[in-house]
Amino acid sequence: MEKKKFVIDDHFYGRIFLALAIILIVLIPIIMCIILQVLPNFLVILQCIFPLITFIIGGFVEVITYSPMLGVSGTYLGFFTGNLVNLKVPCAVNAREQAGVKHGSKEGEIISTISVAVSTLVTTVILALGVALLKPLEPVLQNEYLVPAFDAAFTALFGALAYKYFIKDLKLVPIPLIIAFILSFFLKQGTGITIPVCAIISIVIAYLLLKREQKKVQ
């Protein structure tokens, strides 16, 4: 009963603060338009909105995929601040493992929330330092020998993160990985489609493997 109340309170306050955050985000362009006394071109806005509709499905699937890893409070905070795959999710999972708390427990919820919050603050500080130091470091960042390394950094980061989770259950890896590899050839900017497809396939495979293991036990 105590855990149920804890989760209900998380959802209650999470929805309130998320709604307030969305209102603040929307208010920024409105206030800028009022100060500058200009109106946006609504036709151009509509033209930009339609291509973004394709990401809606991916957005729903991401909530289903990442919420169990982040916990209730971590989900609200993580989806608002962004950087889920490459920062928030690994931080939450590793923090729970290091703390030795059970996934889905009250303690796990608290640890996940703290890890997501701390990672958000660290990211903000690093971004602020990056902006402040951008001009002095510009010659280094634009060095012709370093540019190829920066281009490969994103791929290397995800490869390192993926290995940690792949090694936990190798049976789940081959089919989604092959499908993602194939889709990457046909969909150059198809992350919003590739992630949902691979997530659904992974869930189905995990369910089938679980059923097979249960039959073996019986």
N, C-alpha and C positions, 0 to 999 in steps of 0.2 A: 504493500500500500504506500509506504514511504517513497519507494522508487518511482511508482506511478505518479505520485504528486510532484516529485522532482522533475519528471519528464514533462508533465503538463505545464508546470511553471516555466520550464525552458522554452516550450513552444509559445506560451503566452507572451513572455517578455521578448523572445526572439522576433515574433511577428511585429510587435510594437516598434522595436528599434529598427528593424529592417524597413518597415513602412516609413518611419521618420527619415531614414537614410535615403530612401528613394525620393522622398519629397525634397530633401535638401539638394540632391543631384539635379532634379528637374528645375529647381528654383535658380540654380546658377546661370543657365542660359537665359532664363526669363529676366532675371535681374540685369544681366549684361545688355539685353535688348532694351530694357527700360532706361538704363543709364546712357547708352549710346544712341537712344531714340531711333532704332532701326527695327524692321520686321524681317523675319526669315522668309525665304522663298519656299512656300509650302509645297509647291510642285516638285522642287528639287528634293525636299525632305521625303516626299512620297516615293520618288524614284530610288532613293537610297534605302528606304525601309524594305521594299519588296525583295531585294537580294538577301537581306538579313533574315527573312522568314525561314530560309532553309536551315538556319541554326536552331530553330525552336525545338525540333525533334531531338537534336543532340543535347540541348539544354535539359530537357526532361529526363533523358537517359543518364546524363551526368549526375543529376540529383539522386536517381535510383542507385547508380553505381558507387558514388563517393560518400553518400550519407552514412552508410554503415561503418565506414572507416573513420569518419570525422566525428560521429556522435551528433546529438541534437544541437547543442549550442555551437559546436565547431562547424556544423553545416551552415547555420545562419551567418556566422562570422566569416567563414571561408568563402562562401559563394558571393558575399558582398565585397570582400577584399581581393578575390581572384588568386591567380597562381596556384591552382589546386593541385594539378598533377605533378608539377616540378617542385613544389614547396610544401603546401599545407598538408596534403595527404601523407607524404613521407614523414613529415615532422610528427603528425598525430600518431601514426603507426609505430614509429621508433620510440616516441615518448612513452607509449603504453608498454612496449616491450622492456624498456629500460627500467620503468617503475614497477614492473611485474604485476600489473593490474589486469583483471579480466576484461575482455572486450564486451561492451554492452552493460557493464556494471556502473554503479554510481561513481565509483572512484575513476573508472575508465573515462566516463563523460567529463569529469573535472580535469583529468590529465590532458585529454584531447583538446578541451577548450583552452587551457593554459598554453599548450604548445602552439595552437593556431594563433592565439593572441600574441605570443612572444615572437613568432616567426613574422607576423605582420609588422610589429614594431621594428624588428631588425631590418626587414626589407625597406621600410620607410626611411630609416636612418641611412642605410646604404645608398638608396636612391638620392637622398638629400646630399650626401657626400659626393656622389657621382656627378650630380648637377653642378655642385660648387667647384669640383676639380676637373670638370670637362674641358675647359679652355686650356689649363696647363698641360693636361694629358693628351690633348688632341694630336700632337705630332706622333706620340707613341701609338695611339689607337689607330691612326691612319697609316702606320708603317706598312709598306708593301709586303714585308716578310711576315707580319703578324696577322694581316687581314684574313688569309686562308685559315689560320688557327681559330679566329673568332667565328668564322663561318661554320666550323666543325664542332664548336663548343656545345651547341644546343643538342646535336645528335649524340655526342659523347656523354652528355649529362643524362639523357633519357636512356641510353644504353646501360649506363652504370646503375640507374634506378631500377630499370626493368629486370636486370639480372638477379637482384636481391629477391624479387617476388617470383620470378620464373623458377628459381632453384627450390622454392618451397613445395611446388607440385608440378613437375615437368610434364605430367600427363595432360595438363590443361593448356600447355603452351603451343604445340605445333600447329593445330588447325587455325586458331585465331591469328597466329603470326603469319601463316601462309596467306590467309585471306586479306590481312592488312597489307601485305607485300604486293599482292595482285591489285588491290584497289588503288594503291598508291600510283600505279602506272596509268590507270584510267581516270582517276580523279586527282588532278594536280593540287587543287585547293579543297579537297574533300574530307578534311578532318571531322567536320560536323556529321558526316555520314559514316566514315570509317569507324569512329569510336563507338557509336550506338550499335552498329552491326557486329563488331567484334565483342562488345560487352554482352549482347544478347546471346551470341554463340557460346561465349565462355560460361555464361550462367547455365545454358542448356547442357553443355558438356559436364559441368560440375554436378548438376542434378543427376544426370545419368550415371556418372561415376559413383556418386553417393548411393544411389539405388543399388548399383551392382555390389558395392561393399556391404550394404545391409543384407543383401541376399546371401552373400558368402558367410556372414555371421550367423544367419538363421540356419 
